[in-house]
């Protein structure tokens, strides 16, 4: 028996309000690279489900840039660390690790010969550093800035030049190697968010929060004029097409604009259906013929100049740890995260965001009740959503922050566990409340019984009778708080997992008895689910392990599921598993003999 990854739906690009986000593409426009959580994502532009992840950073990654040769990538994080690693092998071998700045790395650029790297960011000592990619030896001294440097670029032709843009509202130029300060441009009246050389190196373009764009001679750094852009908000990025004839700009005014640089005229303006702050355009790239932009909410937009009013494709993902998931009979599943976001995932990998007035804090549990999606969160609300409209609906107040929920099979009855109570809900109304001084952490339902896992290391078995709960049995024996429960589809077995790494399978009846004691997890067990046949049980834990147990044969299949820990897991049919975790990724697995 083996468990192999079949598909990966990775987390959204990292974004930060008021700060530009960098998207990097190779010279052929085929490969897109960007930071996501503690990882770097590499995906094929025209086949975005073809993904590689680099996961060796210990702090959130802020920028990643491919070398011109594409053999290496340089990535920087919030701790000021830069890692240079190979892209042309499966191990993504580390070439160099250094810490050129002490604060967040904001931008990285490579020399055209792929031998030198310039890094900018925030620091107590220096804001700009350049070094050889293989040894880390410095190749210049960079003065001239008094505040955090946001953007940098290497002139892609000889003689080498470096340009930088800063919060001190300056564009600085450096000659070398060894590099030294030569010139400063001070016409910007707000942060300089992006500086980029034209692919032939003859022209530099700078854009900033003052809604201005300026052009410079690539060799001398002399100003050659202003590009008259009509953005009404901060301009966060500018990206040249490979032929140097077009530029894409992105802005906080929720638009992107494509410019003809021969005539300095506007070709088209890209707009978005939603004009809330989430749709500020904080990054962009030109990948061959494909135009890309990044929304503040993490949406990666595929722009089409033939239809500038709507992206031709949107790649969505979570940007915070995923806490829960639920699947329907058609293999459509829903995931929720700690920032209150819910995504719907279709079998073909496409996804949609639930919109409207939703949760204000973490969503801990999801359930499907009579064709409706119910989400329960730490904001003490249960919100019912129609999956067809993808809009949050009516909210039901709960007694305490919700930690878990389940549906009584074959009924529209929902049971919700909170930090202090267990509640029975039907059609948005609370019908019954049971005090839970033990703190409900997990809940599961069979046709007649309800199991509740508590912080006190016990499982409480209730009989469901006339829309009330009657305590029937208490199951001791766990070594920690019980975080995961699941009944088999026929209701004859109950699985329970806890913070003490204990995993029990109980035979259900008048008196529950331990049938299996399953040992392998090294940390808290967070998710459990039986296969439709009840032969297999899948478990997920904070030890990053995903395990499928064959309860009949007594064997198991183990794989590393998610960096940071697995949060929830479910069977999709008899031989497929979906898992979610702290890395904000969703993974599909195929189970084979």
C-alpha positions in Angstrom: 0.0 0.0 0.0 1.4 3.4 -1.0 0.2 7.0 -0.9 1.5 9.2 -3.8 0.8 12.9 -4.4 -1.4 13.4 -7.4 -2.0 17.2 -7.4 -0.9 20.3 -5.4 -3.0 23.5 -5.1 -0.4 25.8 -3.5 -0.8 28.8 -1.3 -1.3 32.3 -2.7 1.5 34.7 -3.3 2.6 36.8 -0.3 1.2 40.3 -0.3 1.4 43.2 2.1 -0.8 46.3 1.9 1.2 49.4 0.9 4.1 47.3 -0.3 4.9 46.1 -3.8 5.0 42.3 -4.4 7.5 40.9 -6.9 6.6 38.3 -9.6 9.6 36.9 -11.4 9.6 35.2 -14.9 12.4 33.7 -16.9 13.6 35.4 -20.2 11.4 33.0 -22.3 8.3 33.8 -20.3 7.6 30.1 -19.4 8.4 29.9 -15.7 6.8 32.0 -13.0 8.4 32.3 -9.5 7.0 34.0 -6.4 7.1 33.9 -2.6 4.3 32.1 -0.8 4.4 31.7 3.0 7.7 30.2 4.0 8.1 28.7 0.5 9.0 29.7 -3.1 6.6 28.6 -5.8 7.8 27.8 -9.3 5.0 27.1 -11.8 4.7 26.9 -15.6 2.8 29.9 -16.8 0.7 28.1 -19.4 0.2 25.1 -17.1 -0.1 26.5 -13.6 -0.9 23.2 -12.0 2.7 22.1 -12.8 4.3 23.3 -9.6 7.6 22.9 -7.6 8.0 24.2 -4.1 11.2 25.3 -2.4 10.5 25.0 1.4 13.9 25.6 3.2 13.3 29.2 4.5 12.6 29.5 8.2 10.9 32.9 7.9 8.2 34.1 5.5 9.7 34.6 2.0 9.5 38.1 0.6 11.0 37.9 -2.9 12.4 35.3 -5.3 14.3 35.9 -8.5 15.5 33.6 -11.2 19.0 34.0 -12.7 19.1 34.8 -16.4 20.5 31.3 -17.0 17.5 30.0 -15.0 19.8 27.4 -13.4 19.6 29.2 -10.0 17.1 31.2 -8.0 17.8 33.7 -5.2 15.2 34.1 -2.5 15.0 36.4 0.5 12.9 36.4 3.6 11.8 38.7 6.5 14.8 37.8 8.5 17.2 39.3 5.9 18.4 35.8 4.8 19.1 35.1 1.1 19.4 31.6 -0.2 20.7 30.8 -3.7 19.6 27.3 -4.9 19.7 25.3 -8.0 16.4 24.9 -10.0 17.6 22.2 -12.4 17.5 19.3 -10.0 14.8 17.6 -7.9 16.7 18.3 -4.6 16.9 22.1 -5.4 20.4 22.1 -4.0 21.5 25.0 -1.9 24.5 27.0 -3.4 24.9 29.8 -0.9 23.2 31.2 2.2 24.0 34.7 3.4 22.4 37.6 5.4 23.2 40.8 3.5 20.6 42.9 5.3 19.2 42.6 8.9 15.6 43.3 8.0 13.1 42.1 5.4 14.6 41.6 1.9 12.5 43.6 -0.5 14.0 42.9 -3.9 16.7 40.9 -5.7 18.4 41.3 -9.1 20.9 39.2 -11.0 23.7 40.4 -13.3 23.1 39.4 -17.0 26.0 36.8 -16.7 24.3 35.2 -13.6 27.5 35.8 -11.5 26.4 38.6 -9.3 23.4 39.3 -7.1 22.2 42.6 -5.7 19.9 42.6 -2.6 17.9 45.5 -1.1 15.7 45.8 2.0 15.6 47.2 5.5 18.7 47.1 7.7 20.4 48.8 10.6 23.8 48.8 8.7 23.2 48.9 4.9 20.2 48.9 2.6 21.9 47.6 -0.5 24.4 44.8 -0.9 25.9 43.1 -4.0 28.0 39.9 -4.0 29.2 37.0 -6.1 26.5 34.2 -6.2 28.9 31.3 -5.4 31.2 32.7 -2.7 29.2 35.7 -1.2 32.2 38.0 -1.7 31.0 41.6 -1.8 31.4 43.5 -5.1 31.0 47.2 -4.0 30.0 49.7 -1.4 26.5 51.3 -1.7 25.8 54.6 -0.1 23.2 57.3 -0.8 20.0 56.0 0.8 18.7 57.0 4.2 15.6 54.7 4.4 14.5 51.2 3.4 15.2 50.4 -0.2 12.2 48.8 -1.9 13.4 47.9 -5.4 16.5 47.3 -7.4 17.6 46.2 -10.9 20.8 45.1 -12.7 21.4 46.6 -16.1 21.0 43.6 -18.5 23.9 44.6 -20.7 27.4 45.9 -20.3 28.7 48.2 -19.0 27.1 47.0 -15.7 24.9 49.4 -13.7 22.7 49.0 -10.7 19.6 51.1 -10.0 17.7 51.3 -6.7 14.5 52.9 -5.5 13.8 53.7 -1.9 11.4 55.0 0.7 13.6 58.1 0.8 12.0 58.9 -2.6 15.3 58.6 -4.4 16.4 56.6 -7.5 20.1 55.9 -7.1 22.6 54.7 -9.7 25.8 52.7 -9.2 28.6 51.9 -11.6 31.0 48.9 -11.3 32.1 46.4 -10.4 33.3 47.1 -7.9 30.1 49.2 -7.6 30.0 52.7 -6.2 27.4 55.5 -6.0 27.3 57.8 -9.1 24.0 59.6 -9.2 20.7 60.3 -7.5 17.3 61.3 -8.9 15.0 63.1 -6.4 12.0 64.1 -8.5 9.7 61.4 -6.9 7.6 62.9 -4.1 6.7 59.6 -2.4 8.1 56.0 -2.2 9.8 54.6 -5.2 8.2 51.2 -5.5 9.8 49.7 -8.6 12.7 50.3 -10.9 13.2 48.1 -14.0 15.6 48.3 -17.0 14.3 47.6 -20.5 15.5 44.2 -21.7 18.3 45.8 -23.9 19.4 48.0 -20.9 19.1 51.3 -22.8 16.3 52.7 -20.6 15.3 52.5 -17.0 11.7 53.1 -15.8 10.8 54.0 -12.2 7.3 54.1 -10.6 6.2 55.2 -7.2 3.5 56.0 -4.7 3.4 59.6 -6.1 1.5 58.1 -9.1 4.5 59.1 -11.3 6.7 57.2 -13.8 10.1 58.5 -15.0 12.4 57.3 -17.7 16.2 57.3 -17.5 19.1 56.6 -19.8 20.2 53.1 -18.9 24.0 53.9 -19.1 24.3 57.4 -17.7 21.3 57.5 -15.3 20.3 60.9 -16.8 16.5 61.6 -16.7 15.0 61.5 -20.2 11.4 62.4 -19.3 8.2 61.4 -17.6 5.8 58.7 -18.8 2.4 60.4 -18.4 0.4 57.7 -16.6 -3.1 58.3 -15.3 -3.2 56.0 -12.4 -5.2 57.5 -9.5 -3.4 55.5 -6.8 0.1 54.3 -5.9 1.9 52.5 -8.7 3.4 49.3 -7.4 5.1 47.7 -10.3 6.3 48.1 -13.9 7.2 45.2 -16.2 8.7 45.4 -19.7 7.7 43.1 -22.5 10.6 41.0 -23.9 10.8 43.2 -27.0 10.9 46.4 -24.9 8.0 48.0 -26.7 5.3 47.6 -24.0 5.1 48.1 -20.3 2.6 46.8 -17.8 1.9 48.9 -14.7 -0.1 47.9 -11.7 -1.7 50.2 -9.1 -3.6 50.6 -5.9 -6.4 52.1 -7.9 -7.4 48.5 -8.7 -6.3 48.7 -12.3 -3.5 47.6 -14.5 -2.4 49.5 -17.6 -0.6 48.4 -20.8 1.6 51.1 -22.5 3.0 51.4 -25.9 6.5 52.7 -25.2 7.3 53.8 -28.8 4.5 56.4 -28.6 4.2 56.6 -24.8 0.5 56.0 -25.2 -2.0 53.8 -23.4 -3.0 50.6 -25.1 -5.7 49.5 -22.6 -6.7 49.5 -19.0 -7.5 46.3 -17.1 -10.3 46.5 -14.6 -11.8 44.1 -12.1 -15.4 43.3 -11.2 -14.7 43.9 -7.5 -13.3 47.3 -6.5 -12.7 46.7 -2.8 -9.3 47.1 -1.2 -8.6 43.3 -1.8 -8.3 44.1 -5.5 -5.5 46.6 -5.3 -3.0 45.4 -7.9 0.3 45.1 -6.1 2.5 43.2 -8.6 2.8 42.3 -12.2 4.8 40.5 -14.9 5.0 40.0 -18.6 5.6 36.3 -19.4 6.0 36.1 -23.2 2.6 37.1 -24.6 0.9 36.6 -21.2 0.2 39.5 -18.9 0.0 38.7 -15.2 -1.0 40.8 -12.2 -1.3 40.1 -8.5 -4.2 41.3 -6.3 -3.8 42.2 -2.7 -5.9 39.2 -1.7 -3.4 36.9 -3.4 -5.3 36.3 -6.7 -3.0 35.7 -9.6 -4.7 37.2 -12.6 -4.2 36.2 -16.3 -4.9 39.4 -18.2 -6.2 39.5 -21.8 -5.9 42.7 -23.8 -8.8 41.6 -26.0 -11.1 41.6 -22.9 -9.6 44.0 -20.4 -12.7 44.0 -18.2 -12.1 40.6 -16.7 -9.1 38.3 -16.3 -9.2 35.2 -18.6 -8.1 33.1 -15.7 -7.6 33.6 -11.9 -5.4 31.3 -9.8 -6.6 31.4 -6.2 -5.2 30.0 -3.0 -5.1 30.5 0.7 -2.6 32.9 2.2 -3.0 31.7 5.8 -2.9 28.2 7.4 -5.9 26.1 6.4 -7.9 24.8 9.4 -10.6 22.5 7.9 -12.2 21.0 4.8 -15.4 19.3 3.7 -16.2 17.3 0.6 -19.5 16.7 -1.2 -20.6 13.7 -3.2 -19.4 15.2 -6.5 -15.8 15.5 -5.2 -16.2 19.3 -4.9 -14.6 20.4 -1.7 -14.3 23.5 0.5 -11.4 24.8 2.6 -11.2 27.5 5.2 -8.3 29.3 6.8 -7.4 31.3 9.9 -8.1 34.6 8.1 -11.8 33.7 7.6 -11.4 32.9 3.9 -13.4 30.0 2.3 -12.5 28.6 -1.1 -14.5 26.2 -3.3 -12.4 23.7 -5.3 -13.8 21.9 -8.4 -12.5 18.5 -9.6 -10.6 20.2 -12.4 -8.6 22.3 -9.9 -10.4 25.6 -10.5 -11.4 27.5 -7.4 -13.8 30.2 -6.3 -13.8 32.5 -3.2 -16.9 32.8 -1.0 -17.6 36.5 -0.9 -19.8 38.9 1.1 -19.9 39.6 4.8 -18.4 36.5 6.4 -16.3 35.6 9.4 -14.1 38.1 11.2 -11.7 35.6 12.6 -10.5 32.0 12.1 -12.9 29.4 10.7 -12.4 26.2 12.6 -14.9 23.9 11.0 -17.1 23.3 7.9 -20.1 21.1 7.2 -22.5 20.5 4.3 -26.2 20.5 5.4 -28.9 19.9 2.9 -26.8 21.3 0.0 -25.8 24.3 2.0 -22.3 25.1 3.4 -22.1 26.0 7.1 -19.0 27.5 8.5 -18.3 28.0 12.2 -15.6 30.2 13.6 -14.0 31.8 16.6 -16.2 34.8 16.1 -19.0 32.8 17.7 -21.0 32.6 14.4 -22.3 29.8 12.2 -22.9 31.2 8.7 -24.9 29.4 6.1 -23.8 29.8 2.4 -25.4 28.7 -0.8 -22.6 27.1 -2.9 -24.4 28.1 -6.1 -24.2 31.8 -5.3 -20.8 31.7 -3.5 -22.0 34.4 -1.1 -22.1 34.3 2.7 -25.6 34.1 3.9 -27.4 34.3 7.3 -25.4 34.1 10.5 -26.5 32.3 13.7 -24.9 33.4 17.0 -23.2 30.7 19.1 -22.3 30.4 22.7 -18.6 30.7 22.5 -16.1 30.3 19.7 -16.8 27.3 17.5 -14.2 24.6 17.4 -15.9 21.7 15.6 -19.2 20.6 13.9 -20.8 17.6 12.3 -24.0 16.7 10.5 -26.4 14.0 11.8 -26.4 11.6 8.9 -29.5 11.9 6.6 -30.9 14.9 8.5 -30.6 18.7 8.3 -29.4 18.7 11.9 -26.1 20.2 12.7 -24.2 19.8 16.0 -21.6 22.4 16.9 -19.0 22.3 19.6 -17.7 25.5 21.2 -15.3 26.4 23.9 -18.1 26.0 26.5 -21.1 24.2 24.9 -22.5 21.7 22.4 -25.4 23.0 20.4 -28.0 21.5 18.1 -28.9 23.7 15.1 -31.6 23.2 12.5 -32.2 25.6 9.6 -30.2 28.3 11.4 -32.0 27.9 14.7 -30.5 26.7 18.0 -32.8 23.9 19.3 -30.7 22.6 22.2 -27.7 23.6 24.3 -25.6 21.2 26.4 -22.9 22.7 28.7 -19.4 21.4 27.9 -17.2 22.5 30.8 -14.5 20.1 29.4 -14.2 22.3 26.3 -15.4 20.6 23.1 -12.5 20.2 20.6 -13.8 17.6 18.2 -17.3 16.2 17.4 -18.5 13.3 15.2 -22.0 11.8 14.5 -23.4 8.5 13.6 -27.1 7.8 13.0 -27.8 7.5 16.7 -24.7 8.7 18.6 -22.7 11.9 19.0 -19.1 11.7 20.1 -17.4 14.8 21.6 -13.7 15.1 22.4 -12.6 17.4 25.2 -9.6 19.2 26.6 -9.8 16.9 29.6 -8.5 13.9 27.5 -11.9 12.2 27.4 -14.4 11.3 24.7 -18.1 11.8 25.6 -20.7 9.6 23.9 -24.2 11.0 23.7 -27.4 9.4 22.4 -29.3 11.7 20.1 -32.9 11.6 21.1 -35.7 13.9 20.1 -33.3 16.7 19.3 -31.6 16.5 22.7 -28.4 14.9 23.9 -28.3 12.2 26.6 -24.8 11.3 28.0 -24.3 7.6 27.7 -20.6 6.9 28.2 -17.2 8.5 28.8 -14.2 7.1 27.1 -10.9 7.7 29.0 -7.4 6.6 28.1 -6.1 9.4 25.9 -2.8 11.0 26.8 -3.9 14.5 25.8 -6.7 16.7 24.6 -8.9 14.9 22.0 -8.6 16.9 18.8 -10.0 14.5 16.2 -13.0 12.1 15.9 -14.6 10.2 13.0 -17.3 7.6 12.7 -17.2 5.0 9.9 -19.9 5.3 7.3 -21.8 2.3 8.7 -21.5 3.7 12.2 -19.9 0.6 13.7 -16.5 2.2 14.4 -15.3 5.4 16.0 -11.7 6.7 15.6 -10.2 9.2 18.1 -6.9 11.0 18.1 -5.4 13.3 20.7 -2.5 15.7 21.5 -0.8 12.8 23.3 -0.4 11.0 19.9 -2.8 8.2 20.9 -5.0 6.9 18.1 -7.8 4.5 19.0 -10.4 2.8 16.9 -13.5 1.8 19.0 -16.2 -0.7 18.3 -19.5 1.0 18.7 -22.4 -0.4 20.6 -24.1 -0.2 24.0 -20.5 -0.1 25.5 -17.7 1.3 23.3 -14.6 -1.0 23.3 -11.1 -0.3 21.9 -10.6 -2.4 18.8 -7.3 -1.0 17.5 -4.5 1.0 19.1 -2.6 2.7 16.3 0.9 4.1 17.0 3.1 6.1 14.7 2.3 9.8 15.0 4.8 11.9 16.8 2.6 14.9 17.6 -1.0 16.0 17.9 -3.5 14.2 15.7 -5.7 16.8 14.0 -7.7 15.0 11.4 -9.3 11.6 10.9 -11.6 10.1 8.2 -12.8 6.7 7.2 -13.0 5.5 3.6 -16.5 4.7 2.2 -15.9 1.0 2.8 -14.6 1.6 6.3 -11.6 -0.6 5.5 -9.2 2.4 5.6 -8.7 5.2 8.1 -6.6 8.2 7.2 -5.0 10.3 9.9 -3.2 13.7 9.8 -1.1 15.3 12.5 1.0 18.3 13.4 4.1 16.0 12.9 3.5 16.7 9.2 2.6 13.0 8.7 -0.3 11.7 6.7 -1.0 8.0 7.3 -3.5 5.6 5.7 -4.2 2.6 7.9 -5.6 -0.6 6.5 -7.7 -1.8 9.5 -8.2 -5.3 8.0 -4.7 -6.1 6.9 -3.0 -4.2 9.8 -0.7 -2.2 7.4 -0.2 1.5 6.8 1.1 3.9 4.2 3.0 6.9 5.5 4.0 10.1 3.7 5.1 13.6 4.7 2.0 15.7 4.1 2.4 19.4 4.9 5.3 21.5 6.3 4.3 22.9 9.6 1.7 20.2 10.2 -1.5 18.7 8.7 -4.8 20.2 9.8 -7.5 18.1 8.2 -7.9 15.2 5.8 -10.7 13.4 4.0 -11.3 10.6 1.5 -12.5 11.5 -2.0 -14.1 8.2 -3.0 -12.3 4.9 -2.3 -8.7 5.6 -3.4 -8.1 9.3 -3.2 -7.3 11.5 -0.2 -7.3 15.3 0.1 -5.3 17.0 2.9 -4.8 20.6 4.1 -2.2 22.1 6.4 -0.3 24.9 8.0 1.5 25.6 4.7 -1.8 26.8 3.3 -1.6 24.2 0.6 -4.1 21.5 -0.5 -2.7 18.2 -1.7 -4.5 15.3 -3.5 -3.2 11.8 -2.9 -3.7 8.5 -4.8 -3.9 5.4 -2.7 -2.6 2.2 -4.4 -1.9 -1.4 -3.3 
